[in-house]
Amino acid sequence: MFEDEVKDGLLTHAKGNDIDIVDPENNYKHNDVSNRYIIDRPTQTQVEFQEMFSGTEVDPPCPTMGDRAKKCARDCSCSLMGSILLGLFPIFTWLRKYNIRQWLPGDLVAGITVGVVHIPQSMAFSLLAGLPPVFGLYTSFYPVLLYTLMGTSRHISVGTFAVTSLLTQSVVVRFVPDDPMSMIVNTTDANATMVPPTISDLDERRVAVASALMLLMGVFQLAFGILRLGFITTYLSEPLIQAFTTGAAIHVVTSQTPSILGISVRSFSGAGAFFRNWIEIFSNLPSTHVPTLIISIVCIFLLVVGREINLRYKERMKFPLPTEVIVVAIAILASHFGMFQTRFGVVVVDNIPTGLPAPKVPDTSILGDIIGDAFALAIVGFAISVSLSKMYAQKYGYAIDANQELIAYGVSNIVPAFFLCFPNAAALARCVIQDNTGGKTQVVGIISVVIVLITILVLGPIFEPLPRAVLGCIIVVGLFGILQQLAMLKPVYKMSKVDFAVWIVTLLAVVVFGVDIGLLLGVVFSMITVIMRTQHPRCEVMGNVGGTDIYRNCKSCVSASPYPGIVIFKFHSVLYYANRDFFKANLFQATGVDPDLVIAEIKKDKERREAEEKKRRKSSTSSSCFAIRKNSRQSESVAVEVASNETLPPSVMSGKYVKRNCDDKNAEPLHTIVIDCSAFTFIDLVGMKTLKALCKSYKEIEVTMLLANVCLDVRNSLERASYFEIAGKDSEFVTVHDAALFAKFKEDSKNETKSL
């Protein structure tokens, strides 16, 4: 044993017969600095620790609704209203500190570049959404303007995006099929008549569906922001988002292949659409339009070359090469002067009206049918956008507000829904361009909006000769970065098999069942992996590393050895309804004793003895003398006493019930179980009942069950469940070491008493 004393303000540490002096202020040893120290103290239960050091641990008081209302009334002032307005419109906060000399040149170059890139991308993604190209220009104007006013990120570029456009297309095609002569239900008519629409009617119906989807998506995001639910993206893990965006990119490539080849195919949606679309594409390969294919090959070559130049020489170039803009300019000139449409039959953009559209109410009659699609879009759009926001915020050392971001995304989807727009989100390619060209703030968004506005008002007809195949090539090449995420499968497999499974399942689900259902299945599978890991966690029997207060797994650490008769059990998870049986099974395996079976055996043996005694009494003759009857009554009392003593623990029952089913056949009888509760962050009702039942069962066979490292929330739950009324106040200890030493000394004292 160690002995500590205080002499002349110094801590004396005695180890054997050698006494070393330690200066607590300088923390050094005068004789041998290579030695280590152990501060000795008596073992402490949780109650003793609270009484000696910290008092009773209690949860901080939670303010009532009345207290919150009073505080809100006291704080309600002009300054508070001003801070709320500044919170809703962060632009007024950072714009006052805008450094014109340092930031404006970079923002100007980035704004012009991003604005020019917006034009071909918006038209391309509008086609991807199943809408005419002009609606993409509208979507690159209104949402960008609103996010610039309300967003907290300085480096993301919102607007049209491939994944949200693809999700929009699945809804648009479902309500308004591709064939313009197909019979479509007029949902706005009360009589629901069937009418054959014209092409303009088809476009009008489709944009009405897309705008309704955008409106409901914005309502969800705004509601999430008001309710402070910005944390919901934590349920979308990085492997899940990567797999989802990769699967969506595969669908996008599939949808753009017909336009690249110049063939006309039927478009499918829903489960199995990926395979049906490719079957349709391969069946129509003989009718490939050769001029369109040549244009696509040239465009893809130029775009890939420009992409490689930007990647290889991005550190030497002041701003990246605007390859998309160059390709679009060349294609417009070549198509106009070469008369591609009239001479070769190449499909062009055609008919881009100038001017901003008049406000129009979306088709609200379908809102009930698209709730699931809008919810998926709201989650996916926010998850992708906020992931990019956090990435750039961490890179440049500023913070973003996830809840304010939700409000900004919600408003930038609700208001534009009345101006013929479709769902939007941040696009990775434009964010990279904005960052590489020196963009510092959302002034880039203001400048890009001006470029798009000029295009809408004046320059729209210039893009009419542009071949649609060029826009398809821009989409496909722009997704190369997302498709390259497939290369991450190998390192993910090496690092985590579970995350690899999430990756594969989500990717296959998105490809097979579609983007919306695939996302849902991916989230569900991801949650199942979490539940499975908590349902079947690792369990350990720990032993003491000699001469220390450190405890390690007896199987993995050679220096760790268990105390005789004491089992220290650690469960690496919370204890709740899903893993209750797993916890009990592993505890019984670790201790080698199932108390319920022991109690059942004792009960059966007692019943057998009582039956034998009853049979013996009946077989006695009625002529027995009084002395015999007296001896019989004495025997009965002795039998009852023996039966009552049969509830004693295995350690004192002559070895009949003590045999432990463990690897060590020479293991001493069990007298104490110590459960390390350090992993118990919470405990539910089933978990509390499990501990109470175990404590009661072990107590019946006189095996003590102790708890260690119990957090405050779990302790409060156990107190409310009256656990300590069964276990006793001395059944919880501050550390595992305290519990183990307490059990060891208690058993040693009991053995000494018996020997006396």
N, C-alpha and C positions, 0 to 999 in steps of 0.2 A: 504493500500500500504506500501511496505517496502522502507526505505530510507537508503542509504549507504553513508558514508563519510569517509574520511581519516584524522585522527587526530594523529599527532606525530608518523607517520609511522605505525599506527594500523588501522585496518578496524573496524569501528563502525557499528553495525548492529542494526537497530531500529525496534522493534516489538511492535506496540502500543505505550505506554508511557514508556516502559522499554528499556533502552539502555545497551547493553552488549558489552564488549570490547574483541576483538579477536586478538591474536598475529599471524600474518600470517606465521611467521618463525617457531614457536613451535606448531601452530595449536591447541591451547587450549583456553577455555573460563575461564575467571577469576572468574566468579560468580557461574555458574551452568554448569558443564561439561556434564550433562545428556541431555541438549537441543540440537536440531539439527539446522543447518543453511541453509539458502537459499541465494545464491548470486543473487541479483537482477540485471537486465540489461534491456535495452529497447528491444522491439520486433525487429527482424531483418529479412528482406528479404534476399534471397541468394545474391543479388547484393550488398546490404549494408554490409553483412558479408564479402564478398570478398574485398570490398573497405576498410573496417576497419581493417581486420586482415591479410588475406592471399593473397590479390591480385587476379587476375584472374586465375582460375584453368584451366590448359591446359594439354592435353596428352603429355607425353614425346615424343620428336622427334624420328621418326623411321628411321634408317639409310637406305639409298638407296642402290641399287645393286652395284653402282659404289663405294660408300663408303666401302661396305663390301669387294669388290674386292681389293681396295687399302690397306685395313687393312690386308687382307690375304697375299698380296704381301709383305707388310712390315714385317709381322710375319713369313714369310716362311724362315726358317733357319734350320740348322742341329739339333738344340735343339728341334725345332718344330717337325721335322721328327722323332726324337728319341722319343718324347712324344707320337706321333701317333703310333709308333711301340709298345711302352710299353702299350698303350691303347688297341691295338689289341691282345697283348699277355701278359695279367696281370701276368702270372707265373713268368716272369722275374722281376717283381716288388716285390712280396712277397717272392720269393725264396732267394733274397739277404738278407732278414731279418729273414730267417728261423732259429729257435732256435732248434738245433739238440738235445741238452740234454733234453729239456722239451717236444718237439713235436714228435721226431722220434719214441720213443717207442710206443706211442699211434697210430701213423700213420702206423707203421709196423704191429701191431696186427690187426688194423681195415682193412688194405689193404689185408692181407692174408684172413681174415674172409669174407670180401666182395667179394674178388676174387673167393673164394670157393663157396659162395652162388650164384655168377653170373652163374656158370656152370649149375646147375639144372634149375634155373629160365630161363636162356636164351634158353635152349632146350625146356622147357615147353611153353614159350611164342612164340617160333618159330612154334610149333605145333598149337598153338592158331591162329597164323597168316596164317595157311594153308600151311606151308612150312616144309621141313625136319628139324630135330633138329640142324644140323650142321650150318645152316645159322644164328641161334640164337647166336652161339659162335662168328661168324664173327661180328654180331651186338654188341656184348659185348666187342669187341676189338677196332675197328677203331673209333667209335663215342666217346668212353670213352677217348681214347688217345687225340683226337682233342679237346674235351671239357676241358680236364686237362690243355691244353696249352692256351686256349682262354677264358675260363669261369671265372667269378668273384666270384662265390659262392665256399666256401671251404668245404661244408658239404653235397652236394647232389651227388647222384650216378646215372648217366645217363646210358642208355642202353635199353634193352628190357623192355616193360611195358605192362600191361594187356589191358589198354584202347586203346593205339595206335596199339597193335597187333590185337585187335578186329576190329578196323576200317580198318586195312590193310586186314584182312580176308574178309570183305564184298566186297572190291574191287577185290581181287584175285579171289574169288568164282564167282563174276559176269563176269569176263573175261575168267576165266578158271574153268569150273565146276568141281565138285568132281569126277565124273565118268571118269576114265582114258580112256575109250573106246568111250567117246562121241565125236561127230564130232565138231571140233573147227576150227574157221576161223584162218588161218595163216596170221596175220596182217602184218607181215614183208614181205610177198610176194606181189609183185605188182599185181598179178592176183587174189589174195585172194582165193586161193584154199582151199578145205576142206580136211583135212588129219586126220587119226586116230593115235594119238600120242602114244608112249610107255610111261611107267612110268617115265623114265628118261626125256623124252620130256616134260611130264607134269610138273615135278619139274622145268625144265629149263624155261618153259613158265611162271610158277607162280613166280619164283624169278625175272624174267624180269619185270613182272607187278609190283611187290612189290618194286623193285629198281627204276622203273620209278616214282612210287608214292613218294618214298623217295626223289628223285631228285627234283621233283616239289615242294614238301613240303619245302625242304631246300631253294629253290629259293625264295619262298614266305617269309620265315623267314629272309633270308639275305636281301631281299628288304625292309622289315619292319625295320630292324636294320639300314640300310643305310639312310632311310628316317626318322629315329628317331621316329618311331611309337610304342615305347614301352608302351605307355599309353593305347593301345587298350584293354589290359586285364582288364581295369577298367570297361568295359562294361559287363564283366562276373562277376556277383555278387557272393558272397560266397554261398547263397542258391542255385543259379543256378549251380555252379560247384559241390556242394555236391549232388544235385539231378541227375546231368548228370553222375557223376562217379558211383553213386549207380545204376542207370539204366544200365550203361555199365557193371557193375559187375554182374547184373542179367543176361544179355546176355552172359557174359563169363561163368557163372555157367551153363547156358543152353547148351552152346557149348561143355563143358567138361563132361557133364553127360553121353553121349554115351560111351566115352572112359573109364569112371569109371565103367560103367555097363558091358562093353565089348560087346556092340551091334553095329551093322552097320546100320546107318540111312542116309536118304537123308538130305542134309543141305539146308535150305532156307535162302534167304536174302531179304531185302526190307521191305515194310510195311506189318505188320501181320506175319512176319517171326517167332516172339517169340511164337505165338500160334500154328503155323503150325509145328514148331520144337518140341514142347511139345506133340502135337498130334501124331507126328511120333514116339517120344520116348515111349509114353504110348502104342502105337499099337505094338511096338517091345519088350515090357517088357517080354513077355513069352520066348523070345530067349536070355535072359540075360546069359552071360557067367559066371558061378558060380566061377571058379578059379580066374578070373579077379575081380569079386565082392569081394571075400574074401581078395585079395591083397589090394583093395581100402579101405575096412573097416579097416584093420590093419594099413595102412598108415595114413588114416585120424585120427584114434585114437592116433597114436604116434605124429602126427603133432599138433593136438589140445592140447595134454598133454604138449608138449614142448612149445607151445605158451603160455599156462596158466602159466607155470613155469617162463618163461621170463617176463611175465607181473606182476606176484605177487612178484617175488624176484629180480626185475631188479636193485633195489638200493643196494642189498647185493652182487650181482654178478658183478665181474669186467668186464665181457663181456657176452653177451647173449649166450644161448645154440644154436649152429648151427644145429637146428633140421632137416632142409632140407638136409644138408650134411650127417647127420647120417642116415636118412631114405634112402637116395639114396645109400649110401654105403651098408647098410643092404640088400636093394632090389637087388643090383648088385650081391652081393655074393650069396644070396638065389636063384636068377634066374640062375646064372651061374652053381652052383653046383647042383641045383635041376632040371636043364634043363626044365625050365618052358615053353619055346617055343615049344620044340619037344614033351614033355610028356603031357602038358596040353593045348597047342594051345594058349598060352598067347602072345599077340602082344607086341613086344619089339621095342626099338629104332632102332637097326640094322644099319649097314653101315654108320659109321662116318669116312669120309676120313681124313687123316692127311695132314698138310701143308696148307699154305695160298693160296687162289684162285688167279688166274691171273685176272687183270683188264678186265672188260667187259662193253661195253656201254649198258645202259638200253634200253628198248623198247620205243623209243621216238615217235613211231607212235600213241600211245594211249594218249599222253599228253593232247591233246585237249578234250578227253573224261573224264579225271579224274581231271579237274581243281577244280571242287567243292569239291571233296573228299580231294584233297591235301590242299585246303584252310582251310577246317574244321580241318584237321590233324595239320596244322601249328598253328592254333589258340589254339586248345585243348592242343597239346603238350607243347606249350609255356606257356599257362595259368597254367597248372599243375606244370610244372618245376619251373616257376618263383614264384609261390605261396610257394612251398617248400623252394626255395632260400630265399625269404623274411622272412619266418618263422625262419629259422636258423640264418639268418643275424641279426634279431632282438634279438634272444636269446643270441647270442655271441657278439653283439655290433660292427658290422661292416656293411659297406654299399655295396650294389650290384648295378650295372649299368644295367638297364633293356634293354637299347638299345644294349650294348655290349653282354648281354646274348642272345639277338636275333641273333646277328652276329655269336656268338659261336654255337648256335643251328643250324643256317643255314649252316655253314661250316661243322659241324659234321653230317649233313644229305646229303649235296651235294657230298662231297668227298667219303664217304663210299658207296654211291649209285653205284659207279663203281666197287665195290668189293663184290657184291652179298649180300648186307645188306638190311634191311627193316626199316621203320620208328621207331624212338626211342624217349624216353623221360625219365625224372627222375622217379624212382620208390620209393614210400613211404616206403616200407618194407626195401629196401636196405639202404635208407637214415637213417632210425631208427637204423639199425644195425651199420652203420658207425659212428653214433653219440654215441651210447651206448658203443661201443668198444674203444672209446677214440680217434677217428679220429679228427685231428685238421686242416688239409689242404688237398689240392688235391694231395699231395704225395700218399694218399690212392689210388687215381685213377691210378697212375703210377704202384704201387705194384699190384693192382688187374689186370691191363692189363698184367703184367708179368705172373700171375697165369693163366689167360685165354690163353695167347700165348703158354705156356707150354702144356696146354690141347689140343690146336689146333694142335701143332706140334708133340706131343708125346702121350699124354694120351687119345686121342679121342677114339680109339678102346676099351678102358676099359669100356666105357659107352654103348657099343652095346647091352649087355644083359639086360639093364635096361627096365622093363616093362613100356609101355607108360601110363598105368593107374596111375603109381606113379607120373608122371609129371602132369597129370590132377588133382590129389589130392593136389599137391603142389600149383597149381594155385588157386583151390577153397578155400583151407584153408588160403592162402595168402590174399584172398579178404574178409575175415571175418571182418577186420577192416573197410573196405569201406561199407560193408553191414550193419554194426552196426550204420551207419549214419541214418538209418531209425528211430532209437530211438530219433533223434533230432526233429522229426516232432512235438511232443507235446510242447517242449519249444519254438520252432519257432512259433507255433500257438498262444501261450500266448503272445509272444513279438510283433509279427507283422502278421496280417491277410494277408496282401499283399504279404509278403515274403513267407508265407505258401502257398499261391496260386501259386506263382512262383515255389516253391518246387514241388507241386503236379503236376502241368501242365507239367513241364519239365520231371519229372520222367515218367509220363504216355506217353508223346510224345516219349521219348527215347525207352520205352518198346514196344509201339505199332508200331511206324513208323521207328524204327531203330536208330542207334547211330548218324549218320550224319544228317538226316532230323530232328530227335528229338532235337539235339542241336540247329539247326536253329529255330525251333518252340519255343524252350525255350527262346532264345535270343529275338525273336520278341515279345513274350508275356511279357517278362520282360520290354522291351521298351514301350509296350502299357500301362503297369501299371504306368510307370513314366509319360507318356503323359496324362493318365487319372487323375493322381493326380495333374498335373498342369492345366488340362482343367477344373476340378471342385474342386478348392481349397476352403479352409475355408474363409468366409468373416465375418467381424466384424464391428459393430457400436460401437465406443469407446467413453467413457466419462472421464471427469476429476476427479481424486481422490482429494477431497477437500484439499486446502492448499498446493498442490504440483504441480509439472510440469509433473506428471505421468499420463498416459492415459491407461485405460484398457477396456476390453469388458464390456459393460453395462449389459449384461445378466448374465455373470459369476462373476462379481465383484460387490458386494453390495455397496461399497463405491464410485463407479464410477457413475457419473451423467452427462448427456449431457448438453451443453449450449443451451439455448432457441434459436431456429431458426438456429442452426448450427449442421450439420451432419458430423461427423468425420468417414470416411470410410476407412477400411484397407482390402486389397486384398492380401492374403497370397500366392502369386505366381507372376511370371513374366506376363506381359500383351503382348500376341501375338495372331496370327490369330486363334488359336484353342480355346481360351477361351474368345474371344472378346464379343460374345453374352452373355455368362455367366456373365462376368463382368458388362455389361450394365444392365442386368436383375436384378442382386443383388443390383446394385447401385440405380436403380429406386425403388426397394422394400425397401431399407434402407431409402431413402429420402421421399418416398411416393409421388414423383412427377416425371412423365415422361414428359420431356420438349417438346418432339415431339408431344405428344398428346395435351399438353396445347397450343402449337403454332397452331396446326391443328384446335382446338376449336376456338381460336381467329380468325383464318382466315375464318372459316365457319360463325362465328357470324358477321364478317365484311362484308362478301359477302351477308349474309341475310339482313343486314341493308341497304347495297347499293341497293339491289334488291327492298326492301320496299320503299326506297326513290325514286328510278326510277319509280316505279309504281305509287307513290303518285304524282310525277310531271306530268306523262302522264294523270292522271285522272283529273288534274286541267283544268279548262275551258279556252278556248282561249280568253274569254272576261275578264279575271282577270285584274285588274288594275295594274298599275306600282308599287304601294305600296305593293300589294300582291306579285308581282314578286320579289320585293326587299326583302320582308320578307322571301320568299322562298329561295333566294340565301343565306340569312343569316342563315337560318335553315340548308342549305346544308353545309355551312362552319362549323357550329357547329357539324353537324353529322360527317363530315370528321375529325374534331378535336377529337371527342369522339372515332371514329374508330382508329385514330392514338394512342390515349391514351390507347387503349385496349391491347397494347403490354406491358403495365406495369406489374410488377410482381404480383403474387397472393396476396402479402401482402397489396397492395393498390387498389385492384380491387373489393372491396365490397364483398369479399368472394365468387365470382362466380367461379373463376378458382383455388382458393387456396386450396381447400379441399385436404388434404394429405391422401393418402391411407396407413395409418400406424396404429399401435395398439393404440397409444395414441390419442384419438379423440380430446383432448384439446391441442394438440401440437401447438405451435406457428408457424406462417407462415415461410416457409423456406426462408432464405436469403443468406446462405453460405454453401458450401460443401468443406470439407477439405479431400483430398485423401492422405493417408499415402503411399508413394511410396518406403518404405524401403525394400520391397521384390522384387522390380523391378531391377533385376540384368542386364537386357537388355530389349529392346523394339523393335519390328519389325515395318515394314511399316504399317501394318494393325493396330497395337496398337497405333502408332502415329496418324493415321487418326481418330481412335476412340476417342482419347483424344481431338483432334482438333474439331471434330464434337460435342462432348458433351459440350466443353467449349463454342462453338458458340451458341448452342441451349440454354444452361442455361443463357447465356448472353442476349439473346433475351427476356427472361422473367425476366431479371434483378436478376438472382441468380448468385452469384459469386462462381467460382470454383478455389480453391487454391490447390497447390501441396506442399508436405513437404517430407523431407528426400530423395531427389532425388540424385542418384549417378551421377558421372561425365559422364559416358558413356551414360546414359539415357538423361541427360541434353543436351549433345552435339547432340544427335539424335533429340531431340525436337527443338533445335535451327536450325538445318539443315532443319527441316520440317516446319519452320516458325510458330511454335506453340505460341511463346511469342509475335508475332506480333498481334495475336488475343487476347491472355489472358492478355498481359501486363507484363512488367518486375517485377511488384510487386505481381505477382501471384505465386511465388515460395518462400518457406521459409525454413530456416535451420532446424527447428524442428516443430513437430505438435503443440507444445505449442505456438510457435511464431505465427503460422498461426491462431490458435484459438483465441488468445488474440487480434491479429490484427483485425479479423472479429468482435469480440465482441465490441472492442472500436470503430470501424468504425460504427457499427450499433447504439451504444449508442450515438455517436456524431450526427448521422443522426436524431435520435429521439429527441435529445435536440434541434436541429435546427428547426424541425417541431413544437415543442412545443412553441418555441419563435415566 
